[in-house]
Amino acid sequence: MKARIAIYLVIIIGIIITYQVNRSEIKQLDKFQHSFHIVEGRLGELFYQLQAIQYGMSQLSVSNTALMDDKKLSFTLTRDDICQVSKLPSSDQMYEFETNFLLVSDKAGCEKNTILNNKIKETIKIVPMMTFLAGRADDVISLYFVSMDKFVISSPKYNALVLKPDEFESKLFTRPYMKKTLSVDVKKLGNQVFVTGPYADLSLNKDVITFSIAIFMDKRFYGVLNMDILWSDLVSDIDSDFYISNTAALPPLGNLASETLSFDGQMTDLRLVMPNAMVDKLKYLIKNSFVDITFYFVAIVLAGWVLYTLKLRLVSQTLAKESHHDPLTGLLNRRGFMAELAGIGRHQFYSFMIIDLDNFKHVNDTYGHPVGDEVLIRVTTAIRHMVREKDMFFRLGGEEFGLLIAYNKDNKQIDIFERICEAVANLPHYSEDIEFHVTMSGGAITTSSVDQIKSIKSIIKQADELLYTAKVAGKNRVIYGDFNSRNPIER
């Protein structure tokens, strides 16, 4: 029984775990797909912003256009011979961010009428578009234009303070985003956005990701516009179970990788990756199904407790029944009779009879104990059919029985007991082809006191004495007596 229950539990738990594993995998894949769309959507926003600025700048013409008035600009030459150019605030300025930029070049940029100075004054017209985006986009930490004429325009302005023109060739133009953009033929650049990173930023010392796009004016390649955002901002909205890989190569075995992230047909080297080793699957199972697993665990424990309690109750009931009943005849035994007797109701009379089968040892010795058991069963069955359900018929032991009836009409018990005695004598029994009969002797005591009947020991003693009298008198008879009189009652 215990082994069967254990097998059932193992099967149930196995089914639940299998179901939860499958459900967890589906949930995890849904999260993965959701995170993929979030990142791709965010990339699309950034791509669109750069392409919008590129388009706006491409509409500006530098030829046949007056240069920016020197009076509106501030040219500062530092001790390191670095030229810093900024825009002076004016009364027609609408927003503060319009002046939040800094242009950096070598000292020739600050010398009037030099080629570099003129190039700066003709190109600086693109600045409003840059400062607008840098001032409005919360997650853009830097927007900077790297001119092929070796000057840089940065918004906000503090990002340009670390630049040194003499390092343009050795550092700035060798940065990953510049190398990636400049590695493509100018004719093929178009509106393509290049994604580089994450890598450590020069000034913030934090990982950033750079979005780069070529800038054309009058169909001529002017330089590269770059937009930096923190890597942590890009991945902040995806589920913590996943990460973004910045290589076009597939991740190590055991990990699940998305297709490369893209926008409007423009592919990147970024992939969304879900670690999918056995340990990771277990982590996902606990994370995605903790409530369900807890519920099932509690349900199984409660079900086990209920089943165990029911089993104990059934076992207890079975043991109680077995302890109160005779296993051969199914009658109450002495213990069962005493338990039933405690709840007996009030009546005018009570009669108790002890029944003993006559010469029963001879039956066992002659026909064998199996036949003797069959005789006991047939006799008790016949008597049970003659008494009422509320009458207490029980086996005292061996071939001795007890019968207690309660009634409200005097001498009614004599008729009942006599019919029982006659029925037992007339009941045929068989051993192979031999028919035989057994008789019974009985001693019956009558009382009108419920207290006397509940204190049954004295009743049983007097009934037993009357039974002995019946045996001596020749058997196959019932001798009657009143509890308050020691003398037998005449029939």
Buried (B, 14 or more C-beta within 10 A) or exposed (E): EEEEEEEEEEEEEEEBBEEBBEBBBEBBEEBBEEBBEBBBEBBBEBBEBBBEBBEBBBEBEBEEEEBBEEEEBBBEBEEEEBBBBBBEEEEEEEEEBBBBBBBBBBBBBBBEEEEBBBBBBBBBBBBBBBBBBBBEBEBBBBBBBBBBBBBBBBBBBEBBEEBBBEEBEEEBBEBEBBEBBBEEEEEEBEBBBBBBBBBEBBBEEEBBBBBBBBBBBEEEBBBBBBBBBBBEBBBEEBBEBBBBBBEEEEBEEEBBBBEBBBBEEBEBBBBBBBBBEEEBBEBBBEBBBEEBBEEBEEEBEEEEEEEEEEEEEEEEEEEEEEEBBBEEBEBBBBEBBBBBBEEBEEEEBBBBBBBBBBEBEEBBEEBEEEBBEBBBEBBBEBBBEBBEEEBBBBBBEEBBBBBBBBBEEEEEBBEBBBEBBEBBBEBEBEBEEEEBEBBBBBBBBBBBEBEBBBEBEEBBEBBBBBBBBBBEEEBBBBBBBBBEEEEBBEE
